[in-house]
Structures are given as C-alpha cells and as structure tokens.
Amino acid sequence: MTSLGTNRGPYSIDSMVVSHRDAAITTILNSEPFDNLVKNISEAYDYEIGYIPEGYEHRPDLISNLFYGTPGNWWLLMIVNNIEDPFEGFYINQRILIPKL
C-alpha cells in the first residue's frame, strides 16, 4: 500500500482540523489525499476475497474486527465494496473484497 501521509494508522492519511457549527472537528474527509485514495481505491491496495459469515450480516464493524482485529476499518470495507448503507449490503455468504493492510 502506498503511504499517503505521516500518520501510520490503517489508512495512513494525515488529518486536518475544520470548523463545523463552532466546533473544531478532526477529519480526513474532503482532503486531497482522501479524495485521491477513493478515486484510485482499486490501485491503492492488494485484495483478498472474503465471504460474510452468519451473524455478521449488515455489520461492517464486526467484519472489520474479524479480518483486521479492529472494528475501525469498517469504512474501508464499505468503500472498496461500493456499499453506501450497510443494510443494503454485507449479506450472509456475500463475496466481498478485503484490502490487505
């Protein structure tokens, strides 16, 4: 995986602070590195194939925990599998792409 920032977490993108409703919010969304990652997601990672086991349907957090040992990568599973709403995807025995981190 290409390094996209100085952070060394699972997504390696530097965060930025933005103001929203008079509060400081730390985010990676709508940043150039994040937008580039999303546009080039098929080239950013190597993938393996996974299948949703019973009891994990509609739960990207549990699927992330199963494959990565942390629920924090739920958003990555949704992006690479083109799922906007977990209730519209992640069905039992569904074939999904699992990015190798």
N, CA, C and O atoms as a GROMACS GRO file, in nm:
protein
  404
    1MET      N    1   0.084  -0.118   0.000
    1MET     CA    2   0.000   0.000   0.000
    1MET      C    3   0.088   0.124   0.000
    1MET      O    4   0.189   0.128   0.070
    2THR      N    5   0.052   0.220  -0.074
    2THR     CA    6   0.124   0.345  -0.081
    2THR      C    7   0.098   0.427   0.045
    2THR      O    8  -0.016   0.436   0.091
    3SER      N    9   0.203   0.485   0.100
    3SER     CA   10   0.187   0.572   0.216
    3SER      C   11   0.134   0.707   0.170
    3SER      O   12   0.189   0.767   0.078
    4LEU      N   13   0.030   0.754   0.233
    4LEU     CA   14  -0.033   0.879   0.193
    4LEU      C   15  -0.018   0.989   0.295
    4LEU      O   16  -0.078   1.095   0.279
    5GLY      N   17   0.061   0.969   0.400
    5GLY     CA   18   0.078   1.073   0.499
    5GLY      C   19   0.175   1.033   0.607
    5GLY      O   20   0.236   0.926   0.601
    6THR      N   21   0.190   1.118   0.706
    6THR     CA   22   0.284   1.089   0.814
    6THR      C   23   0.223   1.000   0.921
    6THR      O   24   0.297   0.937   0.997
    7ASN      N   25   0.091   0.993   0.930
    7ASN     CA   26   0.028   0.902   1.025
    7ASN      C   27   0.057   0.760   0.979
    7ASN      O   28   0.074   0.736   0.859
    8ARG      N   29   0.062   0.667   1.070
    8ARG     CA   30   0.091   0.529   1.033
    8ARG      C   31  -0.021   0.436   1.076
    8ARG      O   32   0.003   0.319   1.105
    9GLY      N   33  -0.144   0.488   1.080
    9GLY     CA   34  -0.260   0.406   1.110
    9GLY      C   35  -0.299   0.324   0.989
    9GLY      O   36  -0.226   0.323   0.889
   10PRO      N   37  -0.412   0.256   0.995
   10PRO     CA   38  -0.452   0.168   0.885
   10PRO      C   39  -0.476   0.241   0.754
   10PRO      O   40  -0.468   0.179   0.649
   11TYR      N   41  -0.505   0.370   0.757
   11TYR     CA   42  -0.530   0.440   0.631
   11TYR      C   43  -0.420   0.539   0.597
   11TYR      O   44  -0.418   0.590   0.486
   12SER      N   45  -0.330   0.567   0.686
   12SER     CA   46  -0.210   0.649   0.661
   12SER      C   47  -0.238   0.780   0.590
   12SER      O   48  -0.162   0.818   0.500
   13ILE      N   49  -0.340   0.849   0.627
   13ILE     CA   50  -0.372   0.980   0.570
   13ILE      C   51  -0.368   1.082   0.682
   13ILE      O   52  -0.426   1.062   0.788
   14ASP      N   53  -0.298   1.192   0.657
   14ASP     CA   54  -0.293   1.297   0.758
   14ASP      C   55  -0.432   1.357   0.777
   14ASP      O   56  -0.508   1.376   0.682
   15SER      N   57  -0.464   1.387   0.901
   15SER     CA   58  -0.592   1.450   0.930
   15SER      C   59  -0.578   1.602   0.922
   15SER      O   60  -0.468   1.656   0.919
   16MET      N   61  -0.693   1.667   0.918
   16MET     CA   62  -0.695   1.813   0.920
   16MET      C   63  -0.806   1.855   1.014
   16MET      O   64  -0.899   1.779   1.040
   17VAL      N   65  -0.797   1.976   1.064
   17VAL     CA   66  -0.898   2.029   1.155
   17VAL      C   67  -0.983   2.128   1.078
   17VAL      O   68  -0.931   2.220   1.013
   18VAL      N   69  -1.115   2.111   1.084
   18VAL     CA   70  -1.208   2.202   1.020
   18VAL      C   71  -1.308   2.251   1.124
   18VAL      O   72  -1.325   2.188   1.229
   19SER      N   73  -1.372   2.362   1.096
   19SER     CA   74  -1.471   2.417   1.187
   19SER      C   75  -1.610   2.379   1.137
   19SER      O   76  -1.641   2.395   1.019
   20HIS      N   77  -1.692   2.329   1.227
   20HIS     CA   78  -1.830   2.295   1.194
   20HIS      C   79  -1.918   2.332   1.312
   20HIS      O   80  -1.901   2.280   1.422
   21ARG      N   81  -2.011   2.422   1.289
   21ARG     CA   82  -2.101   2.469   1.395
   21ARG      C   83  -2.024   2.514   1.519
   21ARG      O   84  -2.057   2.477   1.631
   22ASP      N   85  -1.922   2.593   1.495
   22ASP     CA   86  -1.839   2.650   1.601
   22ASP      C   87  -1.762   2.545   1.682
   22ASP      O   88  -1.722   2.571   1.795
   23ALA      N   89  -1.742   2.427   1.623
   23ALA     CA   90  -1.662   2.324   1.690
   23ALA      C   91  -1.548   2.283   1.597
   23ALA      O   92  -1.564   2.280   1.475
   24ALA      N   93  -1.434   2.252   1.656
   24ALA     CA   94  -1.320   2.204   1.578
   24ALA      C   95  -1.333   2.054   1.560
   24ALA      O   96  -1.343   1.980   1.658
   25ILE      N   97  -1.334   2.008   1.435
   25ILE     CA   98  -1.351   1.867   1.402
   25ILE      C   99  -1.224   1.819   1.331
   25ILE      O  100  -1.178   1.884   1.237
   26THR      N  101  -1.170   1.706   1.375
   26THR     CA  102  -1.055   1.645   1.307
   26THR      C  103  -1.109   1.540   1.211
   26THR      O  104  -1.187   1.454   1.250
   27THR      N  105  -1.066   1.549   1.085
   27THR     CA  106  -1.120   1.461   0.982
   27THR      C  107  -1.017   1.436   0.872
   27THR      O  108  -0.920   1.510   0.858
   28ILE      N  109  -1.040   1.330   0.794
   28ILE     CA  110  -0.965   1.307   0.671
   28ILE      C  111  -1.054   1.328   0.550
   28ILE      O  112  -1.006   1.332   0.437
   29LEU      N  113  -1.185   1.342   0.574
   29LEU     CA  114  -1.280   1.357   0.464
   29LEU      C  115  -1.260   1.488   0.391
   29LEU      O  116  -1.222   1.589   0.451
   30ASN      N  117  -1.288   1.486   0.262
   30ASN     CA  118  -1.277   1.604   0.176
   30ASN      C  119  -1.137   1.664   0.173
   30ASN      O  120  -1.120   1.782   0.144
   31SER      N  121  -1.038   1.582   0.203
   31SER     CA  122  -0.900   1.625   0.186
   31SER      C  123  -0.849   1.569   0.054
   31SER      O  124  -0.901   1.468   0.006
   32GLU      N  125  -0.751   1.631  -0.003
   32GLU     CA  126  -0.698   1.584  -0.131
   32GLU      C  127  -0.645   1.441  -0.122
   32GLU      O  128  -0.674   1.361  -0.212
   33PRO      N  129  -0.568   1.404  -0.018
   33PRO     CA  130  -0.521   1.265  -0.010
   33PRO      C  131  -0.635   1.164   0.000
   33PRO      O  132  -0.629   1.058  -0.063
   34PHE      N  133  -0.739   1.196   0.079
   34PHE     CA  134  -0.852   1.104   0.091
   34PHE      C  135  -0.927   1.093  -0.041
   34PHE      O  136  -0.962   0.983  -0.083
   35ASP      N  137  -0.953   1.207  -0.105
   35ASP     CA  138  -1.023   1.204  -0.234
   35ASP      C  139  -0.944   1.124  -0.337
   35ASP      O  140  -1.003   1.051  -0.416
   36ASN      N  141  -0.812   1.138  -0.337
   36ASN     CA  142  -0.729   1.060  -0.429
   36ASN      C  143  -0.734   0.911  -0.397
   36ASN      O  144  -0.736   0.828  -0.487
   37LEU      N  145  -0.735   0.877  -0.267
   37LEU     CA  146  -0.746   0.737  -0.228
   37LEU      C  147  -0.875   0.677  -0.279
   37LEU      O  148  -0.876   0.568  -0.336
   38VAL      N  149  -0.986   0.749  -0.260
   38VAL     CA  150  -1.116   0.698  -0.304
   38VAL      C  151  -1.120   0.684  -0.456
   38VAL      O  152  -1.172   0.584  -0.507
   39LYS      N  153  -1.067   0.782  -0.529
   39LYS     CA  154  -1.066   0.774  -0.675
   39LYS      C  155  -0.982   0.658  -0.726
   39LYS      O  156  -1.014   0.598  -0.828
   40ASN      N  157  -0.875   0.628  -0.656
   40ASN     CA  158  -0.780   0.525  -0.701
   40ASN      C  159  -0.780   0.404  -0.609
   40ASN      O  160  -0.677   0.338  -0.594
   41ILE      N  161  -0.894   0.374  -0.548
   41ILE     CA  162  -0.900   0.268  -0.447
   41ILE      C  163  -0.860   0.132  -0.503
   41ILE      O  164  -0.801   0.051  -0.431
   42SER      N  165  -0.890   0.106  -0.629
   42SER     CA  166  -0.856  -0.025  -0.685
   42SER      C  167  -0.706  -0.044  -0.698
   42SER      O  168  -0.658  -0.158  -0.704
   43GLU      N  169  -0.630   0.065  -0.701
   43GLU     CA  170  -0.485   0.056  -0.714
   43GLU      C  171  -0.412   0.078  -0.581
   43GLU      O  172  -0.292   0.055  -0.572
   44ALA      N  173  -0.484   0.122  -0.478
   44ALA     CA  174  -0.421   0.157  -0.352
   44ALA      C  175  -0.388   0.034  -0.266
   44ALA      O  176  -0.300   0.042  -0.180
   45TYR      N  177  -0.455  -0.077  -0.289
   45TYR     CA  178  -0.438  -0.196  -0.205
   45TYR      C  179  -0.428  -0.321  -0.291
   45TYR      O  180  -0.472  -0.323  -0.406
   46ASP      N  181  -0.371  -0.425  -0.233
   46ASP     CA  182  -0.389  -0.560  -0.283
   46ASP      C  183  -0.509  -0.615  -0.208
   46ASP      O  184  -0.537  -0.573  -0.096
   47TYR      N  185  -0.580  -0.709  -0.270
   47TYR     CA  186  -0.704  -0.759  -0.212
   47TYR      C  187  -0.704  -0.910  -0.199
   47TYR      O  188  -0.636  -0.980  -0.273
   48GLU      N  189  -0.783  -0.956  -0.104
   48GLU     CA  190  -0.818  -1.097  -0.098
   48GLU      C  191  -0.971  -1.103  -0.097
   48GLU      O  192  -1.038  -1.003  -0.074
   49ILE      N  193  -1.023  -1.219  -0.124
   49ILE     CA  194  -1.168  -1.238  -0.128
   49ILE      C  195  -1.216  -1.292   0.006
   49ILE      O  196  -1.155  -1.383   0.062
   50GLY      N  197  -1.323  -1.236   0.056
   50GLY     CA  198  -1.384  -1.284   0.179
   50GLY      C  199  -1.532  -1.307   0.158
   50GLY      O  200  -1.590  -1.259   0.060
   51TYR      N  201  -1.593  -1.380   0.249
   51TYR     CA  202  -1.736  -1.407   0.245
   51TYR      C  203  -1.795  -1.374   0.381
   51TYR      O  204  -1.733  -1.399   0.484
   52ILE      N  205  -1.913  -1.318   0.381
   52ILE     CA  206  -1.978  -1.276   0.506
   52ILE      C  207  -2.030  -1.398   0.580
   52ILE      O  208  -2.117  -1.469   0.528
   53PRO      N  209  -1.980  -1.424   0.700
   53PRO     CA  210  -2.030  -1.538   0.777
   53PRO      C  211  -2.163  -1.505   0.846
   53PRO      O  212  -2.196  -1.389   0.867
   54GLU      N  213  -2.236  -1.609   0.881
   54GLU     CA  214  -2.362  -1.591   0.953
   54GLU      C  215  -2.335  -1.517   1.084
   54GLU      O  216  -2.238  -1.546   1.154
   55GLY      N  217  -2.422  -1.423   1.116
   55GLY     CA  218  -2.406  -1.342   1.236
   55GLY      C  219  -2.332  -1.211   1.212
   55GLY      O  220  -2.324  -1.127   1.302
   56TYR      N  221  -2.277  -1.194   1.092
   56TYR     CA  222  -2.201  -1.073   1.059
   56TYR      C  223  -2.270  -0.990   0.951
   56TYR      O  224  -2.217  -0.888   0.908
   57GLU      N  225  -2.389  -1.033   0.908
   57GLU     CA  226  -2.459  -0.960   0.804
   57GLU      C  227  -2.492  -0.818   0.852
   57GLU      O  228  -2.530  -0.797   0.967
   58HIS      N  229  -2.478  -0.722   0.761
   58HIS     CA  230  -2.507  -0.580   0.787
   58HIS      C  231  -2.421  -0.520   0.898
   58HIS      O  232  -2.459  -0.418   0.956
   59ARG      N  233  -2.305  -0.580   0.927
   59ARG     CA  234  -2.220  -0.531   1.036
   59ARG      C  235  -2.076  -0.514   0.989
   59ARG      O  236  -1.991  -0.598   1.019
   60PRO      N  237  -2.047  -0.406   0.915
   60PRO     CA  238  -1.910  -0.386   0.869
   60PRO      C  239  -1.810  -0.373   0.983
   60PRO      O  240  -1.692  -0.403   0.966
   61ASP      N  241  -1.856  -0.328   1.100
   61ASP     CA  242  -1.766  -0.317   1.216
   61ASP      C  243  -1.720  -0.455   1.262
   61ASP      O  244  -1.603  -0.474   1.295
   62LEU      N  245  -1.812  -0.551   1.265
   62LEU     CA  246  -1.777  -0.687   1.306
   62LEU      C  247  -1.691  -0.756   1.200
   62LEU      O  248  -1.600  -0.833   1.233
   63ILE      N  249  -1.721  -0.729   1.074
   63ILE     CA  250  -1.642  -0.787   0.964
   63ILE      C  251  -1.499  -0.733   0.970
   63ILE      O  252  -1.403  -0.808   0.953
   64SER      N  253  -1.485  -0.603   0.993
   64SER     CA  254  -1.354  -0.543   1.008
   64SER      C  255  -1.278  -0.607   1.124
   64SER      O  256  -1.160  -0.637   1.112
   65ASN      N  257  -1.346  -0.627   1.235
   65ASN     CA  258  -1.283  -0.688   1.351
   65ASN      C  259  -1.240  -0.831   1.320
   65ASN      O  260  -1.134  -0.875   1.366
   66LEU      N  261  -1.320  -0.904   1.244
   66LEU     CA  262  -1.289  -1.042   1.206
   66LEU      C  263  -1.163  -1.049   1.121
   66LEU      O  264  -1.076  -1.132   1.146
   67PHE      N  265  -1.152  -0.962   1.021
   67PHE     CA  266  -1.040  -0.968   0.928
   67PHE      C  267  -0.918  -0.890   0.974
   67PHE      O  268  -0.805  -0.928   0.940
   68TYR      N  269  -0.937  -0.781   1.051
   68TYR     CA  270  -0.826  -0.693   1.088
   68TYR      C  271  -0.795  -0.690   1.237
   68TYR      O  272  -0.691  -0.637   1.278
   69GLY      N  273  -0.884  -0.747   1.318
   69GLY     CA  274  -0.862  -0.741   1.462
   69GLY      C  275  -0.902  -0.609   1.524
   69GLY      O  276  -0.871  -0.583   1.640
   70THR      N  277  -0.971  -0.523   1.448
   70THR     CA  278  -1.022  -0.396   1.497
   70THR      C  279  -1.148  -0.359   1.419
   70THR      O  280  -1.154  -0.384   1.299
   71PRO      N  281  -1.248  -0.300   1.484
   71PRO     CA  282  -1.367  -0.257   1.411
   71PRO      C  283  -1.346  -0.128   1.334
   71PRO      O  284  -1.434  -0.087   1.258
   72GLY      N  285  -1.232  -0.062   1.351
   72GLY     CA  286  -1.209   0.071   1.296
   72GLY      C  287  -1.198   0.080   1.145
   72GLY      O  288  -1.204   0.191   1.091
   73ASN      N  289  -1.183  -0.030   1.074
   73ASN     CA  290  -1.170  -0.026   0.929
   73ASN      C  291  -1.301  -0.057   0.857
   73ASN      O  292  -1.301  -0.093   0.739
   74TRP      N  293  -1.412  -0.042   0.927
   74TRP     CA  294  -1.544  -0.068   0.866
   74TRP      C  295  -1.566   0.018   0.744
   74TRP      O  296  -1.621  -0.030   0.644
   75TRP      N  297  -1.524   0.144   0.748
   75TRP     CA  298  -1.546   0.238   0.638
   75TRP      C  299  -1.470   0.195   0.512
   75TRP      O  300  -1.519   0.214   0.401
   76LEU      N  301  -1.351   0.136   0.530
   76LEU     CA  302  -1.272   0.092   0.416
   76LEU      C  303  -1.342  -0.024   0.345
   76LEU      O  304  -1.345  -0.029   0.222
   77LEU      N  305  -1.397  -0.117   0.422
   77LEU     CA  306  -1.471  -0.229   0.363
   77LEU      C  307  -1.591  -0.178   0.284
   77LEU      O  308  -1.622  -0.232   0.177
   78MET      N  309  -1.657  -0.076   0.334
   78MET     CA  310  -1.772  -0.021   0.263
   78MET      C  311  -1.729   0.047   0.134
   78MET      O  312  -1.795   0.031   0.031
   79ILE      N  313  -1.620   0.124   0.138
   79ILE     CA  314  -1.574   0.194   0.018
   79ILE      C  315  -1.532   0.097  -0.091
   79ILE      O  316  -1.577   0.108  -0.205
   80VAL      N  317  -1.446   0.000  -0.057
   80VAL     CA  318  -1.395  -0.089  -0.162
   80VAL      C  319  -1.502  -0.182  -0.218
   80VAL      O  320  -1.488  -0.231  -0.330
   81ASN      N  321  -1.608  -0.206  -0.142
   81ASN     CA  322  -1.715  -0.291  -0.191
   81ASN      C  323  -1.834  -0.211  -0.244
   81ASN      O  324  -1.940  -0.266  -0.272
   82ASN      N  325  -1.813  -0.078  -0.255
   82ASN     CA  326  -1.914   0.011  -0.311
   82ASN      C  327  -2.049  -0.002  -0.240
   82ASN      O  328  -2.154  -0.012  -0.303
   83ILE      N  329  -2.044  -0.002  -0.107
   83ILE     CA  330  -2.165  -0.012  -0.026
   83ILE      C  331  -2.181   0.118   0.050
   83ILE      O  332  -2.094   0.157   0.128
   84GLU      N  333  -2.293   0.186   0.027
   84GLU     CA  334  -2.319   0.313   0.094
   84GLU      C  335  -2.395   0.295   0.224
   84GLU      O  336  -2.380   0.376   0.316
   85ASP      N  337  -2.477   0.192   0.232
   85ASP     CA  338  -2.558   0.166   0.351
   85ASP      C  339  -2.537   0.020   0.389
   85ASP      O  340  -2.563  -0.068   0.307
   86PRO      N  341  -2.491  -0.009   0.511
   86PRO     CA  342  -2.464  -0.149   0.547
   86PRO      C  343  -2.588  -0.238   0.541
   86PRO      O  344  -2.575  -0.359   0.528
   87PHE      N  345  -2.707  -0.179   0.550
   87PHE     CA  346  -2.828  -0.260   0.540
   87PHE      C  347  -2.864  -0.294   0.396
   87PHE      O  348  -2.955  -0.373   0.371
   88GLU      N  349  -2.790  -0.235   0.302
   88GLU     CA  350  -2.807  -0.266   0.160
   88GLU      C  351  -2.692  -0.352   0.109
   88GLU      O  352  -2.672  -0.364  -0.012
   89GLY      N  353  -2.617  -0.410   0.198
   89GLY     CA  354  -2.504  -0.494   0.161
   89GLY      C  355  -2.460  -0.577   0.280
   89GLY      O  356  -2.522  -0.573   0.386
   90PHE      N  357  -2.353  -0.651   0.261
   90PHE     CA  358  -2.299  -0.738   0.364
   90PHE      C  359  -2.402  -0.843   0.407
   90PHE      O  360  -2.438  -0.854   0.524
   91TYR      N  361  -2.448  -0.919   0.308
   91TYR     CA  362  -2.541  -1.029   0.332
   91TYR      C  363  -2.464  -1.158   0.358
   91TYR      O  364  -2.349  -1.171   0.316
   92ILE      N  365  -2.526  -1.253   0.425
   92ILE     CA  366  -2.463  -1.383   0.452
   92ILE      C  367  -2.416  -1.444   0.321
   92ILE      O  368  -2.490  -1.447   0.222
   93ASN      N  369  -2.292  -1.492   0.321
   93ASN     CA  370  -2.227  -1.556   0.206
   93ASN      C  371  -2.197  -1.462   0.091
   93ASN      O  372  -2.156  -1.508  -0.016
   94GLN      N  373  -2.217  -1.332   0.108
   94GLN     CA  374  -2.182  -1.236   0.003
   94GLN      C  375  -2.031  -1.233  -0.013
   94GLN      O  376  -1.957  -1.232   0.085
   95ARG      N  377  -1.986  -1.231  -0.137
   95ARG     CA  378  -1.843  -1.222  -0.170
   95ARG      C  379  -1.802  -1.075  -0.161
   95ARG      O  380  -1.865  -0.989  -0.223
   96ILE      N  381  -1.698  -1.046  -0.082
   96ILE     CA  382  -1.651  -0.908  -0.069
   96ILE      C  383  -1.499  -0.903  -0.089
   96ILE      O  384  -1.429  -1.002  -0.073
   97LEU      N  385  -1.451  -0.784  -0.123
   97LEU     CA  386  -1.308  -0.760  -0.132
   97LEU      C  387  -1.257  -0.716   0.004
   97LEU      O  388  -1.319  -0.633   0.071
   98ILE      N  389  -1.144  -0.772   0.045
   98ILE     CA  390  -1.080  -0.738   0.172
   98ILE      C  391  -0.944  -0.677   0.138
   98ILE      O  392  -0.855  -0.749   0.094
   99PRO      N  393  -0.926  -0.546   0.159
   99PRO     CA  394  -0.794  -0.486   0.134
   99PRO      C  395  -0.690  -0.543   0.228
   99PRO      O  396  -0.714  -0.556   0.348
  100LYS      N  397  -0.573  -0.576   0.174
  100LYS     CA  398  -0.462  -0.623   0.258
  100LYS      C  399  -0.391  -0.500   0.314
  100LYS      O  400  -0.336  -0.419   0.238
  101LEU      N  401  -0.392  -0.486   0.443
  101LEU     CA  402  -0.328  -0.370   0.507
  101LEU      C  403  -0.191  -0.406   0.556
  101LEU      O  404  -0.121  -0.322   0.613
   0.00000   0.00000   0.00000
